[in-house]
Amino acid sequence: MVISTRWIRVGGLAVLVGSLLLIAAIDVPVVTAANTAPQLHVSGKHLLNASGQTVVLHGVNRSGGEFACVQNNGIWNGPMDQASIDAMKTWGINIVRVPLNEACWNAESYVTAAYAGTPYQQAVVAYVNLLNSNGIVADLDLHWTDGVYTGTSSACSSAQAICQKPMPDAAQAIPFWTSVANTFKGNNAVIFDLFNEPYPERATGAEASGWTCWKNGGTCSGIGYQVAGMQTLVNTVRATGATNVISLGGLAYSNDLTAWLANKPTDSANNLVASWHSYNFNSCSSQSCWTSQLAPVAAQVPLITGELGENDCGSSYINPLMTWLDSVGSTYMAWTWNNWDCSSGPSLITDYTGAATAYGAGYKTHLLSLGGPTPTPTPVSSATPTTNPTPTPISTPTPTTNPTIVPTGGPGTCSATFHVDNSWGSGFQGTVTVTAGSAAITSWTVGWTWPGSQSITNSWNATVTSNGSSVTAKNIGYNGSLGAGASTTFGVQANGSSVTPVPSCAANGATPTPTPTVAPTRTPTPTATPTPATTVTPTGTPTPTAMPTPTPTPTVAPTGGGSAACSASLHVDNQWGNGFTATVTINNTGTAATRTWRVTWTWPGNQAITSSWNVTLTSSGAAVTAANLSYNGAIAAGGSGSFGFQATYSGTNSAPTLSCSAT
């Protein structure tokens, strides 16, 4: 199909000279005709087309534009042509989310010229034109931005746009959105997704201050650059004259919309929608949470689920989620239309002809059950409802204080044990092991009650809160999903005399009942305060929380009869186009506690480790050796420990065979 275009002058290369921001103008074509995608606007809780009909869209994310250009690997990851769009249409896809990189669009100096400025912008425009001419709405997402951030959940320490940051930076995000809005204004088949997955609360230390940073930007506690708040970016877009629908994700990597309505920016065009991301390892991953937290938002503004998925190559999580989203009329897009390995990350296809992975097959089946590749608009009437309406958001949700949990993989249970790793006169350190029952679980909560004046001073690999003597620990995004019988661990440091509480565990959103029973234990040698440190974790799929590495002085392993032995298993927690993060679990299979352990393996492909935590890790070619640190070599008989790492790969990311030895 021939697409008519006009040429306009838009912002391109951004150069800061003193206090003057100079924008170099470039020529970029935009669609003015032959656009068969719906021109969208907001009316109340609905997205409407130009004829005033409600439109609910279903589609995919198309990752690549956020990372390839800054990795000197081109502009896209895989084909962005008519054939690949034809494959999408066989799934019933009518919206595609396109993650972008501000440094590449703005032609910042560290990006290769062939992939920056005019070439990058023209590639984005060409793809949007192609989508629109096929009746597909484009959702343009600012995914990676500049700014140094090394605080909680830091994904990298670089000032460059090579990883995910907690909030957009004012220096480059404002000229980015000025230029993008100028480029696509007049084409309301393009949605502006202002920032991928905000997490300012991790930097500021509290939800309230996180929402303030989210809305107002400026100087935010814990963030070392000037932040562009959502109100500023909405104003930036509207200042260009663009009336496009604007999508705003909430906190906690867009999984938390609890205060979205209270912090909704003002908008002269009244065209704002709430964006939500949902994975099986997120905090809000149960129907009770969706009903209590999302339904009130969907009752007032359109809800777009910008990303959904699961990291087990299945569809047991997304199937009930999509059914619920259909019931409230939410547009949604799955991560991701890339031919990556779905065994550790939500990849829909095995190749760009549309051949589905097991996860993708579940998504495709659901989309096709909704009625095909084109939107099916339903007239909106204030007087008489239509006979076959598009599912409408719940208008009067009733959150319950003790909701019924609806697990995605059958009834789920878990258990927890507390092990004191080290203690001294005024405090102690412990590891809690969480183990799933006979069925997989999607989240866990552990609780216990201190018998005396003990209090938590530090924690890692869990979100820990205290109320008097009661302690509650909840999984973080990356470690909530456990297979049947699988385990994970988190750690705490506390003040007071050393005790071993008896924790209780509840899965899939249920509330544990802490048991006050304790067994005192003491080690005479004092130890230094653990110093958690963050590690780099890239993004593309939802990003795992950085894992701190405590470094206390050694714990003396117990002596006695029996023999020490161990086994080890590797689980890929997150994977993207050229990298992944993984957790290795060491199980003591002997009859005595270990003093030390060592895990070795040889990579079967081109994998290479770039960072690690909770372990001393060395590599020699493809051979890897991982040895315990001073504080985690002792594992009780029947107990377990873990460490993690981040690595790169090319080709197929095949799993290695692990060997474990212990003394």
C-alpha positions in Angstrom: 0.0 0.0 0.0 1.3 3.5 -0.9 1.5 5.9 2.0 1.2 9.6 1.3 3.6 11.6 3.4 4.4 15.2 4.1 7.7 16.6 5.4 8.0 18.5 8.6 10.8 20.1 10.7 11.2 18.5 14.1 13.7 18.5 16.9 16.6 16.2 16.4 20.1 16.4 17.9 20.1 17.9 21.4 23.3 19.8 22.5 23.6 21.5 25.8 25.8 24.7 25.4 26.0 26.6 28.7 22.3 27.1 29.6 21.1 27.1 26.0 19.6 23.8 24.6 20.1 23.8 20.8 17.8 21.6 18.8 19.0 20.7 15.3 16.1 20.4 12.8 15.9 17.4 10.6 13.4 16.3 8.0 11.2 13.3 9.0 8.1 12.0 7.0 4.9 11.3 8.9 1.7 9.7 7.8 -1.1 11.9 6.6 -3.1 9.5 4.5 -3.7 5.8 4.0 -3.8 5.4 7.8 -6.4 2.8 8.6 -5.6 2.6 12.3 -8.1 4.2 14.7 -7.6 7.8 15.7 -7.9 7.6 19.5 -9.1 9.9 22.2 -10.3 9.5 25.8 -13.9 9.8 27.0 -14.3 8.9 30.7 -13.1 5.4 31.2 -13.1 4.5 27.4 -10.8 4.8 24.5 -12.9 6.0 21.5 -12.2 6.2 17.8 -13.0 9.2 15.6 -16.6 8.0 15.3 -17.1 8.0 19.0 -17.0 4.2 19.3 -15.3 2.4 22.1 -12.1 0.6 21.0 -10.3 -2.1 23.0 -7.0 -3.2 21.5 -4.8 -6.3 22.0 -1.2 -6.6 20.9 2.4 -7.1 21.7 5.6 -5.3 22.6 8.3 -5.2 19.9 11.6 -4.9 21.8 14.9 -3.8 20.2 14.7 0.0 19.6 15.6 0.6 23.3 18.9 -1.4 23.3 20.3 -2.3 19.9 21.4 1.3 19.0 23.4 1.9 22.2 25.0 -1.6 22.0 26.2 -0.7 18.4 24.1 -3.5 17.0 21.8 -1.5 14.6 18.5 0.1 15.3 16.1 -2.9 15.7 16.3 -6.5 16.9 15.0 -8.6 14.0 12.8 -7.7 11.0 10.4 -4.7 11.2 8.9 -5.3 7.7 5.5 -6.1 6.2 6.1 -9.9 6.5 6.6 -9.6 10.2 3.5 -7.5 10.5 1.5 -10.0 8.4 2.5 -12.6 11.0 1.2 -10.4 13.8 -2.1 -9.9 12.1 -2.7 -13.7 12.0 -2.7 -13.5 15.8 -5.3 -10.7 15.9 -2.9 -8.0 16.9 -4.0 -4.4 16.5 -1.6 -2.5 18.7 2.2 -2.7 19.0 4.3 -1.1 21.8 7.7 0.1 20.5 10.3 0.8 23.2 12.7 3.6 22.3 16.0 5.1 23.6 16.2 8.8 24.1 20.0 8.9 23.5 19.5 7.4 20.0 16.6 9.7 19.1 18.4 12.7 20.4 21.7 11.7 18.7 23.8 11.9 21.9 27.5 11.8 21.3 28.2 8.3 22.6 25.8 6.6 20.1 27.2 5.5 16.8 26.1 8.0 14.2 24.6 5.4 11.9 22.1 4.5 14.6 21.4 8.0 16.0 19.5 11.1 15.2 18.1 11.2 11.6 18.6 7.4 10.8 17.0 6.3 14.1 14.1 8.8 13.9 13.4 7.9 10.3 13.5 4.2 11.1 10.9 4.8 13.9 8.7 6.9 11.7 8.8 4.2 8.9 7.8 1.5 11.3 5.0 3.6 12.7 3.8 4.3 9.2 3.8 0.6 8.4 1.9 -0.3 11.5 -0.7 2.4 10.9 -1.2 1.5 7.3 -2.0 -2.1 8.5 -4.6 -0.8 10.9 -2.3 -1.2 13.9 -2.0 1.5 16.6 1.6 2.3 17.7 2.4 2.8 21.3 5.8 4.7 21.6 7.5 4.1 24.9 10.5 5.9 26.4 12.3 2.9 27.7 15.9 3.8 28.5 17.2 7.2 29.6 20.3 9.0 30.8 21.2 9.7 34.4 23.5 8.3 37.1 21.6 6.1 39.6 23.3 3.8 41.9 20.7 3.4 44.6 18.3 0.6 45.5 17.5 -1.6 42.4 20.1 0.2 40.3 20.4 -1.5 36.9 23.7 0.1 36.1 26.0 2.8 37.3 26.4 4.5 33.9 25.1 8.0 33.1 24.3 6.7 29.7 21.0 5.3 28.5 22.2 1.7 28.6 19.8 0.4 31.2 16.6 1.2 33.0 16.5 4.2 35.4 14.0 5.0 38.1 12.6 8.1 36.4 13.2 10.0 33.2 15.9 12.7 33.2 14.9 16.3 32.5 18.0 17.0 30.4 17.2 14.6 27.6 13.6 13.3 28.2 12.1 16.8 27.7 13.8 17.4 24.3 13.0 13.7 23.4 9.2 14.2 24.0 9.2 17.6 22.3 10.7 16.1 19.2 8.6 12.9 19.2 5.4 14.9 19.8 6.2 17.3 17.0 6.9 14.3 14.7 3.6 12.5 15.3 1.2 15.2 16.3 -1.9 15.0 14.0 -1.7 11.2 14.0 -3.7 10.0 16.9 -3.1 6.4 16.0 0.1 6.9 18.0 0.0 6.7 21.8 2.8 8.4 23.8 3.9 6.1 26.7 5.9 8.7 28.7 8.2 6.3 30.7 8.4 2.6 30.7 8.5 1.4 34.4 9.0 4.1 37.0 10.4 3.0 40.4 11.2 6.3 42.3 10.0 4.8 45.6 13.0 2.5 45.6 15.2 5.7 45.5 13.2 7.9 47.9 12.5 5.1 50.4 8.8 5.5 50.6 5.6 5.3 48.5 4.4 8.8 49.3 7.7 10.5 48.3 7.9 8.2 45.3 4.5 9.4 44.0 5.6 13.0 44.6 8.7 12.5 42.6 6.6 10.7 39.9 4.3 13.6 39.5 6.5 16.6 40.1 10.0 15.5 39.3 12.8 18.0 40.0 15.2 17.0 42.8 14.1 13.6 44.1 15.8 12.0 47.2 18.2 9.3 46.2 18.3 10.2 42.5 21.4 12.0 41.4 20.0 13.8 38.4 17.1 16.3 37.8 13.9 14.3 37.1 11.3 15.0 34.5 8.0 14.4 36.4 4.9 13.2 34.6 3.2 16.6 34.9 6.2 18.2 33.2 6.2 15.6 30.4 2.5 16.0 29.8 3.0 19.7 29.5 5.9 19.2 27.2 3.8 17.1 24.8 0.8 19.5 24.9 3.1 22.5 24.2 3.7 21.2 20.8 0.0 21.1 19.9 -0.1 17.3 20.0 -3.4 15.9 21.3 -2.3 12.2 21.2 -3.4 9.9 24.0 -0.7 9.8 26.8 -0.1 6.7 28.8 1.3 6.9 32.3 2.7 3.9 34.2 2.6 3.9 38.1 5.3 3.0 40.6 7.0 -0.4 41.3 7.9 -0.9 37.6 4.3 0.2 36.6 2.8 -2.6 38.8 1.5 -0.2 41.5 -1.4 2.1 40.6 -2.7 2.6 44.1 -2.2 6.4 44.1 -2.4 7.0 40.4 -5.8 8.7 40.5 -4.7 10.9 43.4 -1.6 12.0 41.5 -3.0 12.1 38.0 -1.5 15.1 36.1 -3.7 17.8 34.7 -4.0 17.6 30.9 -5.4 20.3 28.6 -6.5 17.7 26.1 -8.0 15.4 28.8 -6.4 12.4 27.0 -4.6 10.5 29.8 -4.7 6.7 30.4 -3.3 4.6 33.2 -0.6 2.1 32.2 -0.1 -1.1 34.2 2.5 -3.9 33.9 1.8 -7.4 35.1 4.0 -10.5 35.4 3.7 -13.7 37.5 6.5 -12.5 39.7 5.1 -9.0 40.5 3.5 -8.1 43.8 0.1 -7.4 42.4 -0.4 -10.8 40.7 -3.6 -12.1 42.2 -7.3 -11.5 41.2 -7.9 -10.1 44.7 -5.2 -7.4 44.0 -6.5 -6.7 40.5 -10.0 -6.2 41.9 -9.0 -4.0 44.8 -6.2 -1.9 43.2 -7.0 -1.8 39.5 -10.7 -1.9 39.2 -11.2 1.5 40.8 -8.7 3.0 38.3 -10.4 1.3 35.3 -13.7 2.7 36.5 -12.5 6.2 36.0 -9.9 6.2 33.2 -9.0 3.8 30.4 -6.6 1.1 31.6 -3.9 -0.1 29.3 -1.8 -3.1 30.3 1.4 -2.0 28.6 3.2 -5.3 29.4 2.0 -8.7 30.6 3.7 -12.1 30.7 5.2 -14.9 32.6 8.7 -16.3 32.8 7.9 -20.1 32.8 7.1 -20.5 29.0 3.5 -21.2 30.0 0.2 -19.4 30.1 -1.2 -20.4 33.4 -0.8 -16.8 34.7 -1.8 -14.8 31.7 -4.9 -16.8 30.9 -6.9 -15.7 34.0 -5.3 -12.3 33.9 -6.5 -11.7 30.3 -10.0 -12.9 31.3 -10.1 -10.4 34.1 -8.7 -7.6 31.9 -11.4 -8.4 29.4 -14.0 -8.0 32.1 -12.9 -4.4 32.8 -12.3 -3.5 29.1 -8.5 -3.1 29.3 -6.3 -2.8 26.3 -3.3 -5.1 26.7 0.0 -6.0 25.1 2.2 -9.0 25.9 6.0 -9.0 26.2 7.5 -9.7 23.7 7.4 -10.3 19.9 11.0 -11.4 19.8 12.4 -14.8 19.0 14.2 -15.2 22.3 14.2 -18.2 24.6 10.9 -18.3 26.5 12.1 -20.7 29.2 13.3 -17.8 31.3 11.6 -14.8 29.9 8.3 -14.0 28.2 9.1 -14.4 24.5 6.1 -15.1 22.3 7.6 -16.5 19.1 10.3 -18.8 18.0 10.7 -17.0 14.6 9.3 -14.0 12.9 6.8 -15.9 10.8 4.7 -16.0 14.0 5.5 -19.6 15.1 4.5 -19.5 18.8 6.3 -20.6 21.9 4.3 -22.5 24.4 3.7 -19.1 26.2 2.9 -17.4 22.9 0.4 -20.2 22.0 -1.7 -19.4 25.0 -1.7 -15.7 24.2 -2.5 -16.3 20.5 -5.4 -18.6 21.3 -6.9 -16.0 23.6 -6.6 -13.2 21.1 -8.2 -15.2 18.4 -11.0 -16.1 20.7 -11.8 -12.4 20.9 -12.7 -12.1 17.2 -9.8 -11.5 14.9 -7.2 -9.0 13.9 -9.2 -5.8 13.6 -10.8 -3.8 16.4 -14.5 -4.4 17.0 -15.8 -1.0 18.1 -19.0 -0.8 20.1 -21.1 2.4 20.1 -21.2 4.2 23.4 -24.6 5.3 24.5 -25.4 7.3 27.6 -29.0 6.1 27.5 -29.3 2.5 26.2 -26.5 -0.1 26.5 -25.7 -1.9 23.3 -26.7 -5.5 22.9 -23.1 -6.8 22.5 -20.9 -4.2 24.4 -17.2 -4.3 24.8 -16.5 -5.5 28.4 -16.9 -2.5 30.6 -14.8 -1.7 33.7 -16.3 -2.5 37.1 -17.8 0.7 38.2 -18.2 0.0 41.9 -15.5 -2.4 43.0 -15.7 -3.6 46.6 -12.3 -4.4 48.0 -12.4 -7.0 50.8 -10.2 -7.0 53.8 -9.6 -10.8 53.6 -9.9 -11.6 49.9 -10.3 -15.0 48.5 -7.1 -16.0 46.8 -7.3 -17.3 43.3 -3.9 -18.9 42.5 -3.0 -19.4 38.8 -1.5 -22.8 39.2 -3.9 -24.6 41.6 -3.8 -24.4 45.4 -0.5 -23.1 46.6 1.2 -23.5 50.0 4.7 -22.8 51.3 6.9 -23.3 54.4 9.7 -21.2 55.9 12.6 -21.9 58.2 14.9 -19.4 59.9 18.6 -20.1 60.4 20.9 -17.9 62.5 24.1 -17.5 60.5 26.0 -15.4 63.0 25.5 -13.6 66.2 27.4 -11.2 68.5 26.7 -9.4 71.8 24.3 -6.9 70.4 22.8 -8.5 67.3 22.7 -11.4 64.9 22.2 -12.3 61.2 19.8 -14.9 59.8 18.7 -16.6 56.6 15.1 -17.5 55.9 14.5 -20.3 53.4 11.1 -20.3 51.7 10.0 -23.6 50.0 6.9 -24.1 47.8 4.5 -26.9 48.6 3.3 -29.5 46.1 2.1 -26.9 43.6 3.8 -23.9 42.1 3.2 -20.5 43.8 3.3 -17.0 42.3 4.1 -15.0 45.5 4.9 -15.6 49.2 4.7 -13.8 52.5 6.6 -14.9 55.6 5.8 -13.8 59.2 7.1 -14.3 62.7 7.0 -12.6 66.1 10.0 -11.7 68.1 9.9 -12.9 71.7 11.8 -9.9 73.1 13.3 -6.6 72.1 14.8 -7.8 68.8 14.4 -5.4 65.8 15.3 -5.6 62.1 18.1 -3.3 61.0 18.7 -4.6 57.5 17.4 -7.1 55.0 18.0 -8.4 51.5 16.1 -10.3 48.8 12.8 -9.5 50.5 10.6 -6.5 51.4 10.6 -6.7 55.2 8.3 -4.6 57.5 7.9 -4.6 61.2 5.0 -3.6 63.5 6.1 -3.9 67.1 7.4 -7.4 67.5 5.6 -8.7 64.4 7.7 -9.1 61.2 6.3 -9.5 57.7 8.6 -10.4 54.7 7.3 -10.4 51.2 9.0 -11.6 48.0 10.5 -9.1 45.6 9.5 -9.3 41.9 12.2 -11.7 40.8 11.9 -14.4 43.6 8.1 -14.7 44.2 7.4 -17.4 41.6 8.5 -20.9 42.8 7.9 -24.2 41.2 6.6 -27.1 43.3 9.1 -28.0 45.9 11.5 -25.2 44.9 13.2 -22.9 47.4 14.5 -19.3 47.6 16.2 -17.4 50.5 16.3 -14.0 52.0 18.4 -12.5 54.8 18.0 -10.2 57.8 20.2 -8.5 60.3 18.7 -7.6 63.7 19.6 -6.0 67.0 19.1 -7.8 70.3 19.8 -11.2 71.7 20.1 -14.0 69.1 16.9 -16.1 68.7 15.5 -18.5 66.2 11.9 -17.6 65.5 9.5 -20.1 63.9 8.2 -18.4 60.8 5.0 -19.2 59.0 4.5 -18.8 55.3 1.5 -18.1 53.1 1.4 -18.2 49.3 -0.4 -16.4 46.5 -1.5 -13.4 48.5 -2.7 -15.1 51.7 -1.6 -13.8 55.1 0.7 -15.9 57.3 0.0 -16.5 61.0 3.3 -15.9 62.8 4.2 -18.4 65.5 5.9 -16.9 68.6 8.0 -20.1 69.4 11.7 -19.4 69.5 14.9 -21.4 70.2 17.7 -19.2 71.5 21.1 -19.6 69.9 24.4 -17.7 70.4 27.8 -17.5 68.8 30.4 -15.9 71.0 32.4 -14.2 68.3 31.1 -10.8 67.2 30.8 -9.9 63.5 30.9 -6.8 61.5 27.7 -5.2 60.2 26.7 -6.6 56.8 27.1 -4.1 54.0 24.6 -4.8 51.2 25.8 -3.8 47.8 23.8 -3.6 44.6 24.6 -5.4 41.3 23.8 -4.4 37.8 20.7 -5.9 36.2 19.6 -4.9 32.7 16.1 -4.5 31.5 14.0 -5.2 28.5 11.7 -7.5 30.3 10.6 -6.4 33.7 13.9 -5.8 35.7 14.7 -7.9 38.9 15.5 -5.9 42.0 19.2 -5.6 42.6 20.5 -8.2 45.1 22.6 -6.9 48.0 25.7 -8.8 49.1 26.2 -8.9 52.9 29.8 -9.3 54.0 30.0 -10.3 57.7 32.8 -12.1 59.3 32.9 -15.9 59.1 30.6 -18.2 60.9 32.3 -21.3 62.3 30.7 -24.3 60.9 29.5 -26.9 63.4 31.5 -30.1 63.8 30.3 -33.6 64.5 29.5 -36.9 62.9 28.1 -37.5 59.4 29.3 -36.5 56.0 28.9 -33.4 53.9 27.6 -33.5 50.4 25.8 -31.1 48.1 23.9 -30.7 44.8 23.4 -27.5 42.8 20.8 -26.3 40.4 20.7 -23.2 38.1 17.5 -21.2 37.4 17.5 -18.4 34.9 15.5 -15.6 36.5 15.4 -13.1 33.6 16.6 -13.1 30.0 16.7 -10.6 27.2 18.3 -10.4 23.8 21.9 -10.8 24.8 22.0 -11.3 28.5 20.4 -12.9 31.6 20.5 -13.2 35.4 20.4 -16.5 37.2 20.2 -18.0 40.7 22.2 -21.1 41.7 20.7 -23.0 44.7 23.0 -25.3 46.7 21.3 -28.1 48.7 23.1 -30.0 51.5 22.4 -33.6 50.6 24.6 -35.0 53.3 24.1 -35.9 56.9 26.3 -33.2 58.4 26.5 -29.4 58.1 28.9 -28.1 55.4 31.8 -25.9 56.2 32.5 -25.0 52.6 31.0 -25.6 49.2 32.1 -25.3 45.7 30.1 -25.3 42.4 31.6 -25.8 39.0 30.3 -26.0 35.5 31.4 -25.5 31.9 29.3 -23.3 29.6 28.0 -25.2 26.6 27.8 -22.0 24.5 29.1 -18.5 24.4 28.0 -17.4 27.9 30.2 -15.1 29.9 29.6 -13.9 33.5 29.8 -10.1 34.0 28.9 -9.8 37.7 27.9 -12.0 40.7 26.7 -11.8 44.3 26.9 -13.9 47.5 29.8 -15.9 46.0 33.5 -15.8 44.9 33.2 -16.6 41.2 36.1 -17.2 38.7 36.1 -18.1 35.1 38.7 -19.7 32.8 37.4 -19.8 29.3 34.1 -21.7 29.5 34.9 -23.2 32.9 33.4 -21.5 35.9 34.1 -22.1 39.6 31.9 -20.6 42.4 33.0 -20.8 46.0 31.2 -19.8 49.2 32.0 -16.5 51.0 33.0 -16.5 54.6 29.4 -16.1 55.9 27.5 -18.7 53.8 29.7 -21.8 53.6 27.9 -23.4 56.5 24.7 -25.1 55.4 22.8 -27.4 57.8 22.0 -30.9 56.7 18.9 -30.7 54.5 19.3 -27.0 54.2 20.1 -24.8 51.2 21.8 -21.6 50.2 22.1 -19.6 47.0 24.1 -17.1 45.0 23.4 -15.2 41.8 25.1 -13.8 38.7 24.5 -11.8 35.6 25.9 -13.0 32.2 25.9 -12.3 28.5 25.3 -14.8 25.7 25.0 -15.2 22.0 23.1 -17.8 20.0 21.3 -20.3 22.2 21.5 -19.9 26.0 21.7 -23.6 26.9 21.8 -24.6 30.5 25.1 -26.0 31.9 25.4 -29.1 34.1 26.5 -28.2 37.6 28.7 -30.1 40.0 28.9 -29.5 43.7 31.4 -30.5 46.3 31.4 -29.8 50.1 33.5 -30.2 53.2 
